[in-house]
Amino acid sequence: MEVLSVIGLLIILLVGWMIWSKLTWKTIMVGSDIRSEESIKDKYRLYKSENIRCRLKKEVQTPIVTGVNPVVSNHVDPNASSSILKLLVHRRDIYKVNQLKY
């Protein structure tokens, strides 16, 4: 009985932390090619120099397997493997970002 209550408490804490984390950081920019990633990195450096709480998050998308029978034709689409770079800003520093734009 105690084990179930501990597991339930851990699940509640984990879900609460995930919700809090989603509400704390806001996505400002998203890019998937080299040019946009450089632009995002430039903005990141600018925001850091202005003492704006921000972070970069890179998400790698898994490749898509094509073919009817995976044993016979296990071809991976080379263009499907890509990554997305995101610039996240702390929700309390969004106003600082808006002030920089003007």
Secondary structure as UniProt FT lines:
FT   HELIX           2..24
FT   STRAND          25..31
FT   HELIX           34..49
FT   TURN            50..51
FT   STRAND          54..61
FT   STRAND          65..66
FT   TURN            70..72
FT   STRAND          75..76
FT   TURN            78..80
FT   STRAND          82..90
FT   HELIX           91..93
FT   HELIX           94..100
//
